[in-house]
Amino acid sequence: MAVLLQILDGVKSYGDQALLDGASATIHDGTKIGFIGRNGAGKSTLLRILLGEEELDSGEIVRGSHLKVGYLRQHDPFHAGESALDFLMRDSEQPDWKCGEVAGEFELKGDYLNGPVNDLSGGWQTRVKLAALLLHEPNLLMLDEPTNFLDLRTQILLEHFLVNFTASCLIVSHDRAFLTATCDQTLDLNKGKLTLYNGKVGPYLEKIEEDKIRDERTNAAVLSKQKQLQKFIDKNKARATSASQARSKQKQLDRLQTKEIEVDLPTASIKAPVVEPRQGPAVLCMDLAIGYADHTVASDISVEVEHQQRAAIVGDNGQGKTTFLRTLVDSLKPMQGKVKWGFGCKIGTYAQHVYSTLPQDQTVLEYLEYNSMPGVTTQDCLGVAGALLFRGAHVQKPIKVLSGGERARLCMAGLLLGDYNILILDEPGNHLDVETVEALASALLKYKGTVLFTSHDRHFVKRIATNVIEVKNGRARNYNGDYDAYVYSVNKEVEEGERERTGNKLAPPPAAKIGSSKAKTELSGKDHHNARKQLRNLEKTIARLDNQRKELSAEMLTTSDAKKSLALHNQIASIQQELSESEEKWCELSQELGDW
């Protein structure tokens, strides 16, 4: 199996923080690798090093001669006024029919393809960037948190694309469900070391936990044996009759060693506000219309949320989920109708516009003391701050020097110190690492108040949502089903769209045809019959070869034997050559028969 990219004994430090400490790993052709690690471990730094944007302090990066990297850019590469199609043609230098065909894989059509790309939401712009990557035909895709800010439909489209993508991938993500669906190997960066596991992220994490439990048991047995030997040595080393036995036991004792067990890094520990459980409607929306002065986002909204429900607000990006939440908390005025909250509702809000406008001159502790409910002591504030990883001198940090993630955690801490019985959470997982999101989910499951929230994290939504409100096509309604049913329906829509596109692919113009450039000729009845028969045989051959290639590729991903991997790689290359020749013949025959 050909080597695409290697890091050998890589060392990289920032100040006294060692991000890479003798790190080594190899990426082979045709592998899909999920890259995991705690926030701040150095994953993005390693990606920049592999891309050649940063240098190692020591060590070596080895790049295969045939390496062609595609990297999902976080900045916007678009020109003012250009359409998505214009950008794809400019960026890839491919013809419009080819760009349109690839764009279709991400449902980019109509105004989304031909309208100004800068007018698209972040999720749709990400689709454009992914289409651009595919047009460059890379053999290694590097994606850094690709699901951030993507709606469910775009996440599913991206999953389907990556599953069918035949080249290699290195994907950094906190989304374990996404990695499980797309990657067959796992790369873990922990305390400067890289571990490459030939398996999915779930079994890898289970293995880590099992290894830790086994090592703890082994250490317990070793310590017990050490005590026994030491007791015998102390009792017999001074006796002439048993001194030799004591020396033998000492040698046994010297050979016994406990295994070093990695200490878990600190994680957030979140407790939701303790509130009195309530019954009945928490909020009613009656004939509500939401939006802005220049346009209406959704109208005719009549939904109800009961106390103690945890309602997930779902829908594609740009449909109005955040607008709906802002209207509920009176951050936006209704364009029509009204929002009616139940008696005694105390509303706490967590949203981008909240934690990005925190008071700059207050310290962490001052902010928490100011926002906590009466009776909360400084020690209580310090406890909540520590649970959200503000410890020691960090509580005296002024807010103006905090990172986006730290501000998000601080805003969350302020909510937890209040007595809110309604929590409005707009993308609470953004800027929080996976461990903190897990802690938040556990806390919300115990919370006796009401939660209305949006989230792109499928695992988080599935875990806590009791009901679903869908915002779609200018409406908001209670969805008749749980979150699993909603995900299933979106996935089904995506699959139906993919089948439709497969059956109606745009053909290239005659000048751009693959294979023969001969003009279409009229065939006699017998020749036409023979050509049609040959075409059907070619279709069967192509299907057979494609299945063989997929089976061998799957087998290659599961083997750790280098010789077998090389043999499989050669078989795949041979089949790919035969497949390409058959497809070219099929194209020529289709042209002669007038199918194109």
Secondary structure as the mmCIF struct_conf table of DSSP 4:
data_model
#
loop_
_struct_conf.conf_type_id
_struct_conf.id
_struct_conf.beg_label_comp_id
_struct_conf.beg_label_asym_id
_struct_conf.beg_label_seq_id
_struct_conf.end_label_comp_id
_struct_conf.end_label_asym_id
_struct_conf.end_label_seq_id
STRN STRN1 VAL A 3 TYR A 14
TURN_TY1_P TURN_TY1_P1 GLY A 15 ASP A 16
STRN STRN2 GLN A 17 HIS A 28
TURN_TY1_P TURN_TY1_P2 ASP A 29 GLY A 30
STRN STRN3 LYS A 32 ILE A 36
TURN_TY1_P TURN_TY1_P3 ASN A 39 GLY A 40
BEND BEND1 ALA A 41 GLY A 42
HELX_RH_AL_P HELX_RH_AL_P1 LYS A 43 LEU A 50
TURN_TY1_P TURN_TY1_P4 LEU A 51 GLY A 52
BEND BEND2 GLU A 53 GLU A 54
BEND BEND3 ASP A 57 ASP A 57
STRN STRN4 SER A 58 ARG A 63
TURN_TY1_P TURN_TY1_P5 SER A 65 HIS A 66
STRN STRN5 VAL A 69 TYR A 71
BEND BEND4 GLN A 74 HIS A 75
HELX_LH_PP_P HELX_LH_PP_P1 PHE A 78 HIS A 79
TURN_TY1_P TURN_TY1_P6 ALA A 80 GLY A 81
STRN STRN6 SER A 83 SER A 83
HELX_RH_AL_P HELX_RH_AL_P2 ALA A 84 SER A 92
HELX_RH_AL_P HELX_RH_AL_P3 ASP A 96 GLY A 104
TURN_TY1_P TURN_TY1_P7 GLU A 105 GLU A 107
TURN_TY1_P TURN_TY1_P8 GLY A 110 GLY A 110
HELX_RH_AL_P HELX_RH_AL_P4 ASP A 111 ASN A 114
BEND BEND5 GLY A 115 GLY A 115
STRN STRN7 PRO A 116 PRO A 116
HELX_RH_3T_P HELX_RH_3T_P1 VAL A 117 ASP A 119
BEND BEND6 LEU A 120 LEU A 120
HELX_RH_AL_P HELX_RH_AL_P5 GLY A 122 LEU A 135
TURN_TY1_P TURN_TY1_P9 HIS A 136 HIS A 136
BEND BEND7 ASN A 139 ASN A 139
STRN STRN8 LEU A 140 ASP A 144
BEND BEND8 GLU A 145 GLU A 145
TURN_TY1_P TURN_TY1_P10 PRO A 146 PHE A 149
HELX_RH_AL_P HELX_RH_AL_P6 LEU A 152 ASN A 164
BEND BEND9 ALA A 167 ALA A 167
STRN STRN9 SER A 168 VAL A 172
BEND BEND10 HIS A 174 HIS A 174
HELX_RH_AL_P HELX_RH_AL_P7 ARG A 176 THR A 182
BEND BEND11 ASP A 184 ASP A 184
STRN STRN10 GLN A 185 ASN A 190
TURN_TY1_P TURN_TY1_P11 LYS A 191 GLY A 192
STRN STRN11 LYS A 193 TYR A 197
BEND BEND12 ASN A 198 GLY A 199
HELX_RH_AL_P HELX_RH_AL_P8 VAL A 201 ASN A 236
TURN_TY1_P TURN_TY1_P12 LYS A 237 ALA A 238
TURN_TY1_P TURN_TY1_P13 ALA A 240 SER A 242
HELX_RH_AL_P HELX_RH_AL_P9 ALA A 243 ARG A 255
HELX_LH_PP_P HELX_LH_PP_P2 THR A 258 GLU A 260
HELX_LH_PP_P HELX_LH_PP_P3 GLU A 262 PRO A 266
BEND BEND13 GLY A 280 GLY A 280
STRN STRN12 PRO A 281 TYR A 292
TURN_TY1_P TURN_TY1_P14 ALA A 293 ASP A 294
STRN STRN13 HIS A 295 ILE A 301
STRN STRN14 GLU A 304 GLU A 306
TURN_TY1_P TURN_TY1_P15 HIS A 307 GLN A 308
STRN STRN15 ARG A 310 VAL A 314
TURN_TY1_P TURN_TY1_P16 ASN A 317 GLY A 318
BEND BEND14 GLN A 319 GLY A 320
HELX_RH_AL_P HELX_RH_AL_P10 LYS A 321 LEU A 328
TURN_TY1_P TURN_TY1_P17 VAL A 329 ASP A 330
BEND BEND15 SER A 331 LEU A 332
BEND BEND16 MET A 335 MET A 335
STRN STRN16 GLN A 336 TRP A 341
HELX_LH_PP_P HELX_LH_PP_P4 GLY A 342 GLY A 342
TURN_TY1_P TURN_TY1_P18 PHE A 343 GLY A 344
STRN STRN17 ILE A 347 TYR A 350
HELX_RH_AL_P HELX_RH_AL_P11 GLN A 352 TYR A 355
TURN_TY1_P TURN_TY1_P19 SER A 356 SER A 356
BEND BEND17 THR A 357 THR A 357
TURN_TY1_P TURN_TY1_P20 GLN A 360 ASP A 361
BEND BEND18 GLN A 362 GLN A 362
STRN STRN18 THR A 363 THR A 363
HELX_RH_AL_P HELX_RH_AL_P12 VAL A 364 ASN A 371
BEND BEND19 SER A 372 SER A 372
HELX_LH_PP_P HELX_LH_PP_P5 MET A 373 MET A 373
TURN_TY1_P TURN_TY1_P21 PRO A 374 GLY A 375
HELX_RH_AL_P HELX_RH_AL_P13 THR A 378 ALA A 387
TURN_TY1_P TURN_TY1_P22 LEU A 388 LEU A 389
HELX_RH_3T_P HELX_RH_3T_P2 GLY A 392 GLN A 396
STRN STRN19 PRO A 398 PRO A 398
HELX_RH_3T_P HELX_RH_3T_P3 ILE A 399 VAL A 401
HELX_RH_AL_P HELX_RH_AL_P14 GLY A 404 LEU A 416
TURN_TY1_P TURN_TY1_P23 LEU A 417 LEU A 417
BEND BEND20 GLY A 418 GLY A 418
BEND BEND21 ASN A 421 ASN A 421
STRN STRN20 ILE A 422 ASP A 426
BEND BEND22 GLU A 427 GLU A 427
TURN_TY1_P TURN_TY1_P24 PRO A 428 HIS A 431
BEND BEND23 LEU A 432 LEU A 432
HELX_RH_AL_P HELX_RH_AL_P15 VAL A 434 LYS A 446
BEND BEND24 GLY A 449 GLY A 449
STRN STRN21 THR A 450 THR A 454
BEND BEND25 HIS A 456 HIS A 456
HELX_RH_AL_P HELX_RH_AL_P16 ARG A 458 ILE A 464
BEND BEND26 THR A 466 THR A 466
STRN STRN22 ASN A 467 LYS A 472
TURN_TY1_P TURN_TY1_P25 ASN A 473 GLY A 474
STRN STRN23 ARG A 475 ASN A 478
BEND BEND27 ASN A 480 GLY A 481
HELX_RH_AL_P HELX_RH_AL_P17 TYR A 483 GLY A 503
TURN_TY1_P TURN_TY1_P26 ASN A 504 ASN A 504
HELX_LH_PP_P HELX_LH_PP_P6 LYS A 505 PRO A 509
HELX_RH_3T_P HELX_RH_3T_P4 PRO A 510 ALA A 512
BEND BEND28 ILE A 514 GLY A 515
HELX_LH_PP_P HELX_LH_PP_P7 LYS A 518 LYS A 520
HELX_RH_AL_P HELX_RH_AL_P18 GLY A 525 THR A 558
HELX_RH_AL_P HELX_RH_AL_P19 ALA A 562 LEU A 593
TURN_TY1_P TURN_TY1_P27 GLY A 594 GLY A 594
#
